[in-house]
Amino acid sequence: MRANVGHYLVGGLILAGAGAGVVAQQASAPVARYEMRAETMSGFGAGGQGGMGATMAMAMGGTPKAQHTLWLDLGSSRLAADGKPKAEHFMPAGARLGKSVLLKTPAKLPAEPGMTEFQRPKGRMLIFWGCGEHAPKGQPVVIDFSKLAAGQVPPGLFTSAVPVDRWVSPSSSRTYGTWPSDDGKSAKPDSSLIGAHRVAGNYSPDIAFSLAKDFMGPLNASNSSQPSGATLLRWGAVPDATGYYAMIIGGKQAPKGQDMLDIVWWSSSASRQFGGGLSDWLAPATVAKLVTEKTVMSPQTTTCTVPAEVKAAAPDYMFGTLHAYGPEESFAYPPRPADSKVKWAPEWTARIRHRSTTGFLVGIEGFGGAASAETQAPKPQCKPKKKGLGGLLGGAVGGALGIPGAGGDGC
C-alpha cells in the first residue's frame, strides 16, 4: 500500500511532469512530512568538526576515513494529545543505530535553513567563478565591506536561482521533531540505510517505507598547481552522482599591524552562482536543469581548473569543498491516484536525498594532494582566539560554503 512518487507538493497542487505537458492535480496537504538527508564526508572535515579527525589522521601519516552523516526531520499538523510530543525512527540493523533513534522536539526551535544573518567582515571580497586557466574579463567582482551598512548582505552575493528546498521546517509544522539530538548516537562509516524504515509517534500517522539507495561513495579529490599558476582539481567519479559543484574560499592577509584583509570566493559555476541551494541537497531533476545551464558540472566531469587569478588573489590560504549531488527516493501513502481528476489526500509523504562531499586545502599535502613536494602546512596567520574562516566571512557566508566548523574559534 505504499508508492514511490516523483512529484512535489506546491500550494495544494501536485505537478506531475509528463512528456506531453504538466498535469495539475488537486491535493490536500499531508498530515505528516518526513525528510531524510544522507551525506558521505571525506577529506578535510571528515571525522569531526573543523576537520580535526582529518588533521589527526594526516599527523599520523594516514588518510582520514570517510564519515556518514544523517539528518532526520518530521513535521506534522497534529499536536500530541498529552502535550508531550514523542516520535522515533526504527532503523534496519545495518544502520548500526540500535533499534531506533528519537526525534526530539526542541524546546527552542532551530533557525530556518538558509541565510539568517550576515556578519560583515572587514576588508574586501573578490568574487570569481568558472573553470579555466584564467579568469575572463569582468572578474573579479569586488565588494568593499566598508561601503556597506552593518548587517547588510552585499547585493547579488548569494544565488537566488537555486533556493534551499526543504519539505520540513519548524515554521511549517505544528509539531516538529529532529535528529541528531542529545542521545549520543550518530551514523558510522559502515552504516547502511538499505532496508525497511518506520517512523512512529504520538503526533503523526505511522510512516513506513523501504530504501533501495545507500550512502554514496566517498569523493577522492586532489589538486595540483599548473605552470600558468592555475590549480587543477581532479576527483574520481562517484556512482549515482547527478552532478558536481566546487567552491573555494581563500584570503590574503593584511600587512602586519593592520586589520584588513581580502576574502576570495570562487565557484565552479559558469555563471555567478553562489550559496543557497547549491550548498544543500538538490533533487536530481533540479541538478539536471542546472547541468544544462552549466551552473553544476555534469556527472561525467572529473576535472576543473581554478583560474590562476584566484590563487594570486588568495596567497595565504585556500579551502575548498566539492559536492557530488546524488539520488532521491520519495514515498507517500495513500498513493497518488492515476486519474488526475481525483483529488489526492495523502496521510504522509517521505523522501530521502543523498550527496557526497569532500573538503580540501589547496596545496597542502594530505588534503586532496599537494602542489609540490616542498609544500608544507602554513604557519598561523592570525593571533590566537580569533575566529576562523567562518568568523572572517560572517556566519552566513561560512554556512553557505559548507565550511566545517564555520564560525568556530581558532585561527
C-alpha positions in Angstrom: 0.0 0.0 0.0 3.0 2.3 -0.4 4.1 4.1 -3.6 7.2 5.8 -4.9 6.2 9.2 -6.3 8.2 11.7 -8.3 6.4 14.9 -7.7 6.3 18.0 -5.4 3.6 19.5 -3.3 3.1 23.0 -4.5 0.3 25.1 -2.9 -2.2 22.2 -2.7 -1.4 21.0 -6.3 0.6 18.1 -7.5 2.6 18.8 -10.6 3.2 15.5 -12.3 5.6 16.0 -15.2 4.8 14.3 -18.4 6.3 14.3 -21.8 3.3 16.0 -23.4 3.0 18.6 -20.6 2.2 19.2 -16.9 -1.0 18.0 -15.3 -2.2 19.7 -12.2 -3.9 17.6 -9.6 -5.7 18.9 -6.6 -4.3 17.6 -3.3 -4.6 18.3 0.3 -1.5 18.8 2.4 -0.4 15.6 4.2 -0.8 15.2 7.9 2.9 14.4 8.2 6.0 15.0 6.1 9.3 13.2 6.7 12.6 14.2 5.4 16.0 12.4 5.5 19.3 13.8 4.3 22.3 11.5 3.9 25.9 12.5 3.3 29.3 10.9 2.9 32.0 13.3 4.1 35.6 12.8 3.1 38.8 14.7 3.2 39.2 17.8 5.4 36.1 17.8 7.6 35.7 14.1 7.9 35.7 12.7 11.4 35.0 15.8 13.4 34.0 19.5 13.5 36.6 21.7 11.8 38.3 18.7 10.3 40.0 17.6 13.5 39.6 14.0 12.5 41.3 14.6 9.2 44.1 16.6 10.9 44.8 13.8 13.3 44.9 11.3 10.5 47.3 13.3 8.5 49.5 14.0 11.5 49.8 10.2 12.0 50.7 9.6 8.4 47.3 8.2 7.4 44.3 9.2 5.3 41.1 10.4 7.1 38.3 7.8 6.9 35.1 8.9 5.1 32.2 9.5 7.5 28.5 9.0 7.1 26.1 11.6 8.5 22.3 11.6 8.6 19.7 14.3 9.4 16.1 13.5 10.1 13.1 15.9 10.3 9.5 15.2 11.0 6.8 17.8 10.6 3.1 17.3 11.5 -0.1 19.3 11.5 -1.1 17.5 14.7 -0.3 18.1 18.4 0.5 15.3 20.9 -2.7 14.6 22.9 -0.8 14.7 26.2 1.2 17.7 25.3 4.4 15.7 25.3 5.4 15.0 21.7 7.4 11.8 21.0 8.5 10.2 17.8 11.1 7.6 16.9 12.6 6.2 13.7 13.1 2.4 13.7 16.1 1.6 11.5 17.3 -1.5 9.7 20.0 -3.4 11.6 22.6 -2.3 9.0 22.3 1.3 10.1 24.1 0.4 13.3 22.0 2.9 15.3 20.2 0.5 17.6 16.6 -0.3 17.5 15.6 3.3 16.9 16.6 6.9 17.2 14.4 9.5 19.0 13.2 12.5 17.0 13.4 15.2 19.6 11.1 18.2 19.7 13.4 21.1 20.7 12.3 23.5 23.4 13.8 26.2 21.3 13.2 25.8 17.6 16.3 25.9 15.4 16.9 28.6 12.8 15.4 28.0 9.4 17.8 26.7 6.7 19.3 29.4 4.5 20.9 32.7 5.2 19.6 34.1 8.5 22.1 36.8 9.2 25.2 38.4 7.7 28.1 39.4 9.9 30.0 41.9 7.9 33.7 41.1 7.6 36.4 43.8 7.2 38.2 44.5 4.0 37.0 43.3 0.6 35.6 40.3 -1.0 36.8 39.3 -4.5 34.4 37.0 -6.4 35.5 34.7 -9.2 33.6 31.9 -11.0 34.0 29.3 -13.7 36.6 26.7 -14.6 39.6 27.7 -16.8 43.2 28.6 -16.7 42.4 32.3 -16.4 39.5 34.4 -15.2 37.6 36.0 -18.0 37.2 39.8 -18.4 34.9 41.3 -15.8 36.3 39.2 -12.9 36.7 39.6 -10.1 33.7 41.4 -8.8 35.0 43.4 -5.8 32.8 44.1 -2.8 34.2 46.7 -0.3 32.6 45.9 3.1 33.5 49.4 4.4 30.9 50.7 2.0 28.1 48.5 3.3 25.9 49.2 6.2 26.3 46.9 9.3 24.3 43.7 8.7 23.7 44.4 5.1 24.2 41.5 2.7 26.0 42.6 -0.4 23.6 42.6 -3.4 23.9 39.5 -5.5 26.3 37.8 -3.1 24.2 34.6 -2.8 22.4 32.8 -5.6 18.6 33.4 -6.0 18.2 30.9 -8.8 18.8 27.8 -6.5 16.8 28.2 -3.3 17.1 25.9 -0.3 14.5 23.2 -0.8 13.2 21.7 2.4 9.9 20.0 2.9 10.0 20.1 6.7 10.8 23.1 8.9 9.7 24.3 12.3 7.7 27.1 10.9 5.7 24.9 8.5 4.9 22.3 11.2 2.5 22.4 14.1 4.8 19.8 15.8 8.4 19.3 14.8 10.9 16.6 15.6 14.5 16.2 14.6 17.6 14.1 14.9 20.6 14.0 15.6 19.7 15.0 19.2 21.4 14.6 22.5 21.2 10.7 22.5 24.9 10.3 21.8 24.1 8.3 18.6 25.5 9.1 15.1 25.8 7.3 11.8 29.1 5.3 11.4 31.4 4.8 8.4 29.9 1.4 7.8 26.3 2.3 8.5 23.9 1.2 5.7 20.4 2.7 5.0 19.1 -0.1 2.8 16.1 -1.9 4.1 12.8 -1.2 6.0 12.3 2.0 7.9 9.4 3.0 10.2 8.6 6.3 11.9 6.1 6.2 14.7 5.0 9.0 17.1 2.1 10.4 19.1 1.6 13.4 16.8 1.8 11.8 13.3 0.5 8.7 11.5 2.8 5.7 11.2 5.2 6.1 8.2 6.8 3.1 6.6 9.0 2.7 3.6 11.9 0.7 2.3 15.1 2.3 0.9 17.0 0.8 -2.0 19.7 3.5 -2.1 22.6 3.6 0.4 25.0 6.3 1.4 27.0 7.5 -1.6 30.7 6.5 -2.1 33.3 9.0 -0.9 34.8 11.7 -3.1 38.5 11.2 -3.7 39.9 14.6 -4.8 43.3 16.0 -5.5 44.7 19.4 -6.5 47.9 20.4 -8.2 49.5 23.7 -9.4 49.8 24.3 -13.2 52.6 26.2 -15.0 50.1 29.0 -15.6 49.5 29.4 -11.8 46.1 27.8 -12.1 45.1 24.9 -9.9 43.8 21.7 -11.4 41.1 19.9 -9.3 40.6 16.2 -10.0 38.3 13.7 -8.5 37.1 10.1 -9.0 33.6 9.6 -10.4 31.1 8.7 -7.7 28.4 6.1 -8.6 24.9 7.6 -8.6 26.2 11.2 -8.8 23.9 13.5 -10.7 26.4 16.4 -10.9 29.3 18.2 -9.2 29.8 21.6 -7.8 33.0 23.1 -6.3 33.7 26.1 -4.2 36.9 27.7 -2.8 37.3 30.3 -0.1 40.7 32.0 0.2 42.3 35.0 1.6 45.1 37.5 1.6 46.3 38.6 5.0 46.8 42.3 5.6 50.2 43.7 6.4 51.3 43.1 10.0 49.6 45.6 12.3 46.6 46.2 10.0 43.2 44.6 10.5 42.2 44.5 6.9 42.3 41.5 4.5 40.9 40.3 1.2 38.5 37.4 1.1 38.4 35.5 -2.2 35.4 33.4 -3.2 35.4 31.1 -6.3 32.7 28.9 -7.7 32.8 26.3 -10.5 29.6 27.6 -11.9 29.9 29.1 -15.4 27.7 32.0 -14.2 27.8 33.9 -10.9 26.0 31.4 -8.7 26.9 31.1 -5.0 25.4 29.6 -1.8 21.7 28.9 -1.4 20.6 25.5 -2.5 23.9 24.8 -4.2 25.3 24.1 -0.7 22.4 21.9 0.2 20.8 18.6 -1.0 19.3 19.0 -4.5 16.7 16.9 -6.3 18.0 15.0 -9.4 15.6 17.0 -11.6 16.9 20.3 -10.3 20.5 19.2 -10.8 19.8 18.1 -14.4 18.4 21.6 -15.1 21.5 23.2 -13.5 23.8 21.0 -15.5 22.1 22.2 -18.7 22.6 25.8 -17.5 26.3 25.0 -16.7 25.8 26.0 -13.1 26.6 22.4 -12.0 29.2 20.2 -13.7 27.9 17.1 -15.4 28.2 13.6 -13.7 30.8 12.8 -16.4 33.1 15.6 -15.4 36.1 14.8 -13.2 38.3 17.9 -13.5 38.0 21.6 -13.1 40.7 24.2 -13.4 40.7 27.1 -10.9 41.9 30.2 -12.6 45.4 31.5 -11.8 44.0 34.8 -10.7 42.2 33.1 -7.8 45.4 31.8 -6.3 47.2 35.1 -6.9 44.4 36.9 -5.0 44.5 34.4 -2.2 48.1 33.6 -1.5 47.7 32.9 2.3 45.1 30.1 2.3 42.6 28.4 0.1 40.0 26.0 1.4 37.6 24.1 -0.9 34.6 21.9 -0.9 33.3 19.6 -3.7 29.8 18.3 -3.7 28.5 15.3 -5.6 24.8 15.5 -5.7 23.0 12.2 -5.6 19.7 10.3 -5.9 16.4 10.8 -4.2 13.7 8.3 -3.1 10.2 9.6 -2.4 7.2 7.8 -0.9 3.6 8.6 0.0 0.5 7.0 1.5 -2.0 6.5 0.1 -0.5 6.6 -3.4 -1.4 9.4 -5.8 -4.4 8.4 -7.9 -3.6 7.7 -11.5 -6.6 9.8 -12.6 -5.6 13.4 -12.3 -9.2 14.4 -11.8 -9.4 12.6 -8.5 -8.3 14.6 -5.5 -5.4 13.2 -3.5 -5.5 13.3 0.3 -2.1 11.8 1.5 -1.7 10.9 5.1 2.1 11.3 4.9 4.9 11.9 2.5 8.6 11.0 2.9 11.8 11.5 1.0 15.5 11.0 1.3 18.2 12.8 -0.6 21.9 12.0 -0.9 25.1 13.8 -1.5 28.9 13.1 -1.1 31.2 16.0 0.0 34.9 16.4 0.4 36.9 19.3 1.9 40.4 20.1 0.8 43.2 22.6 1.4 44.7 23.8 -1.8 48.4 22.9 -2.0 48.5 21.2 1.4 49.8 17.6 1.3 47.4 15.1 2.7 44.3 17.1 2.0 43.5 16.5 -1.6 47.0 16.5 -3.0 49.9 18.9 -3.0 51.2 21.4 -5.4 54.8 20.3 -4.9 57.0 18.3 -2.6 58.1 21.5 -0.9 54.6 22.4 0.1 54.3 22.5 3.9 51.5 23.3 6.3 51.2 27.1 6.6 52.1 28.9 9.8 49.1 30.6 11.5 48.4 34.0 10.0 46.4 35.3 12.9 46.7 35.7 16.7 45.1 33.0 18.9 41.4 33.3 19.8 40.4 35.0 16.6 37.6 33.4 14.6 38.3 31.0 11.8 37.3 31.2 8.2 33.6 31.2 9.2 34.2 34.1 11.5 36.2 36.0 9.0 33.4 35.6 6.4 30.5 36.1 8.8 28.4 33.1 9.9 26.1 33.3 6.8 28.9 33.1 4.3 30.7 30.3 6.1 27.5 28.3 6.3 26.8 28.9 2.6 30.2 27.4 1.8 29.7 24.4 4.0 33.0 25.0 5.8 33.4 22.5 8.7 33.3 24.4 11.9 32.4 27.7 10.2 32.2 30.4 12.8 34.2 28.5 15.4 37.1 29.8 17.3 40.7 29.4 16.1 43.0 31.0 13.5 
